[in-house]
């Protein structure tokens, strides 16, 4: 029987994302500028593309081929070549069928290695959802693909930063559809998944969770809408969690209190309700964390940025924050397992 590594013995995998996007550039910048931040981390991608990015940036960055189980050499970028090497040069900002297939392959390989114990978690660089589907993948994006690969029935998106964490009940839907999609089951699942993650992944024994109302003034006792009375409050009453749970609170005051440290996370009813205050505070250092997976997954909080790819402008701050959080969650999960 194959003996798997424990999380603290295996590195965090970083998938390169779209080869034509800014993923290779932010990887090279981070490995060159913050060696401590990338310790115990490996890149899954294309070695030639990364070398082209390093040359573009004028960086002297030692890159070494890596294979699962091999030790890491400090001061280098360990790269697992996934798939056949690309014919260079890559045209920055111009995704192709080949780049779409490649970025899907990086994700598949990362999940395989984590489930085998060869890697302990995953941080993802940005992909193009359209290119992914053009390449034959049927998933809308990273999250759905990871859920399918790990056979996870329910996943939730948390946006996490030093001052604010938000978790969304509904995500990418039109605003006029939100009320019809809200139900007690979805909110209860979101509350329970969030509480479990805050305990296991963030080391908070009894997290403080606030719930945002859907309507202005939390509905003003039904005057401005009754979703709080019919759906949100009953869901809160039936959630099986060990937490300090409060709400539903009027959103116009809730996020100020949360950012001031009164709550560990805010459950939001729709996408922009949570993402507007979050990006106001954490536009550069925000991290996308996927809850509900059996593996650790964090992601940068930005896209492929094809418009600036290859122009020496990409900022690795979000990647650094995502990688740091992945390592932290891996360590917290290891402690969680121990008696």
N, C-alpha and C positions, 0 to 999 in steps of 0.2 A: 504493500500500500504506500502510495506517495505521501511523504511527510511534508506538510505545508509549513511555511515560516509563520511566526507570530507577527502581529502588526509592527512591533518595535524593531524587528529584524529586517523588514523589507521596506523598500523606498516608496514614496508617493509617486505615482505616475502622472506626468503632465502630457495630455494629448495636444499635438501641435495645432489643431484646428485646420482651417482652410489654408493650403500652402500659398495661395495667391493673396491672402489677407495679411493682417498685421500680426498674426500669431507668431511666425518665425522671428519677426523684429522684436517684439516685446520679450520673447524668450531669450534672445541674445543679449538684449539690454540688461535683463534681470540677472542672468548668470554672470555677466561681466562686472556688474556694479554692486551686487549684493551676494557674495559667495556664502555668507552665513545663512541667508534666507533660503537658498536652494540646496542646502546640505540635505542628504538623504532623499534626493529627488532625481528622477530620470525622465527624459523626454522620449515620447513615442511619436515618431514622425519620419521625416526624410532628411538624411544627413546632408546631402548636397544642397537642398533648399536652405537649410540652416546656415551652411557655410556661405551661400550667396548672400543671405541676410547680414551675416557678420561682416562680410567684405563691404557691403553697402554702407554699414555703419562705421567702418574703419576700426573694427574691433579685432584685437588679437586674442581670440578665445579658443583655447584648446578643446576640441571635440573628440570624444573617444567612443568607438562602438561599444555597446553594452549588450549583454545577454542576461536573461533572468538567472539570479543566483550569484552573479559575479559581484565582487566588492566594488565600491565606488572610490574614485580617486579625487580627493579634494582639489579644488581649483580648476576642474574640468567640467564640460557639459557631457554627461553620459547620454548616448542616443541609441535607442533601439530602432533599427531600420525596419519599418513595417511596410511590406509590399516591395515591389520592384522600384529601384531608384528612378527619380524623375529625369527626363531629358532636360538639361539646363540650357539656357537660363529660364527660370520661371518668370512669366510676365506678371508683375505685381498689379493687383487690381483687376485681373482678367480671369475669373474662375472658368474652369472647363469641366467636361465630363470626367476627366482623369482626376482633377482636384476634388471633385465631389465624391468619387469612389474612395479616394485616399483618406479623406477626413472621416468617412464612415468606418473605414478599416482601422484607423487609430483608436476609435472609441471601442469597437468590437474587441480589439486586442487588449486594451486596458482592462475591460471587464473580465476577460478570460484570465489575465494574470492575477487580478485581485481575487477572483474566486478560487484560483489555485494557491493563493498565499504568496505569490512571487512579488506582488506589490500590495501596499496596505491601504491605498486610497487613490482617488482620482481628482485632479484639477484640470478643467477643460479650457483650452483657448477657443476663441469664437469660430463658429461655423456659419455657413450660409444655408438657411432652411431650404431655399429654392434649389441650390446646387445639390443638396443632399437628396431631394426628391427627384431631380433630373437624373441623378446617378442610379435611380432604381430603388432607393429606400422610401418606404411608405410613411415614415414617422414625420410628424410636424416639426420636430426639433430634438435637441439633446435629451430633454427630460423624458419624453415618450419613448425614445429609443432605449434609454437606460432602464426604464421600467419594464420594457419588453425583454431585454437581455437578462434581467435579473428576476423575471417573473414576479414583479411587484404589482399588486392589484391597485393600490392607491398611493399616489405621491402628492406632495405639496411643495410649493415654492416659498422658501424663506429668503428675504433679502436682509442681510446682516451687516452691521457696521458697529463701530465703537459706541455710538450713542443710541442707535435705534435698530430694532429687529421687527420686521413686519412679515406676516404670513397671510396669504390670500385664499379666500374661499372660492371666488370665481376669478378667472384670469383673463384670457384673451377672447372676450366677447363684447358685443356692442353694449353700450350703457343701457339702452332700452330693453335689453334682455336680462339684466341682472336680477331684478325682482322675481321674475318667473323661474329663475334657476336656483334661487335660495330655498333651501329646505332644512329641516332639523337634522336629518341624517348627515348632510354635507358639513354643516357647522359643527356637529358633534365630532365627526371624524377629524376635522381640521383642529379642533381643540385638543383632542386626545393625541393626535400625531405631534402637534406642537409641544405639548407638555412632556411627552416621552423624549422628544429630541432635546429639549432644554435640560432635562435631567441627565440623559445619557451622553449627549454630545457636548453640552456646555457646562456640565458639572453643577447644575442648580437643583438642589434637593427639593425645594418647594418653590417653583417659579411663580412670579407675579405676572399674570396674564390679563390684559385688558382687551375688551371686545368693542370694536367701533360700531356705532349704529349705522344704519343705511341712510336714514332721513335726517334733515336738519333738526336740531334740538332733540335728537333721538325720537322724533315723531311727535313730540309734544302731546303725549297721551292719546295718540291716534289722530290728532288734528292735521299733521303733515304726512301721514302714512302710518300703517299699522304693522309693518313687518317686524318691528321690535317686539310687539305684543304677541303676534301670532307665531313667529318663527324663531327669532334670535333668543329672546329670554327663555322660552321653553327648552331650546337646545342647550343653553348654559345650565339650566336646572338638571338636565339629564346626563350631562357629560360626566364620565367616570374618570376623574383626574384628581391627583394630589397637588393642588395648586391654590394660590390666592387669586381667585377669579373674580373679576368685576366688570360691570357694564350692563347693558350697552351704553357707551358714553357718546355724547355729541362729538363728532370728529374735529370740529373747529377748535376745541380745547384739549382733546385727548393727546394729540401728537406733541404738543408743548410739554405736557406732563411726562410723557414717555421719554422724550429726548432729555428731560431733566433728571432722569434716573428713577422715576417712580414705578416703572414697569420693566419687565424683562423682555416682553414681546407684545405686539398688538395684532389681534386678528382683524383683518380688513375684509369688507364684503365684496370689493371689486378692485380691479387693477390699479387705476390711477388714485384711488383713495389712499392706498399704501405707498405707491411708487413716487408720487409727487413729493410728499414730505421726506421720504427716504432719500431721493436723489438730490433734494435741496441740501441735505446734510452730508451725504456720502457719494457725491457724483464721481469722485476719483478713487475712493477706497471701499466702495460697496462690493459685497460678495453675494453671489447667488448660491444658496445651499439647497440641495434637493432632499426633502424629508420623506421618510417612508421607504427608502431603499435599504437593502441589507449591506450595501457598501457605502463608503464615505465618498461623497461627490460635492465639490465646490466648483464655482465657475467665475470667470471674469464677468463684470457687469457692463459689458459693451459688446458690440458686434464686430464684424470683420473689417469694417472701416476701409472698404476698397478704395474710397476716394483719396485716402492718404497713404495707402500701402506703397512702400518703396520710396517714400519721400523723407524718411528720417525724422518723422514727427511723433510716432506712436509712444505713448506713455505706459510703462509697465506697472504703475502703482496698483491697479486693480488686480493684476496677476499676482503681485507680491502678497497682497492682502488675502487673496483666495488660497494661495499655497500655504501661507501661514495658518489660516483657519483649518485647512485640511489636516495639517500636521497636529494641530491642537485637538481636533475632533478624534483623530486616530488615537492619540494619547489618552483622551478622556474615555473612549470606548474600551480601551485596554483596562483601565482602572475599574470601569463599570462591571466588567466580567469577573474581576477578582473578588473573592469572598471577603 
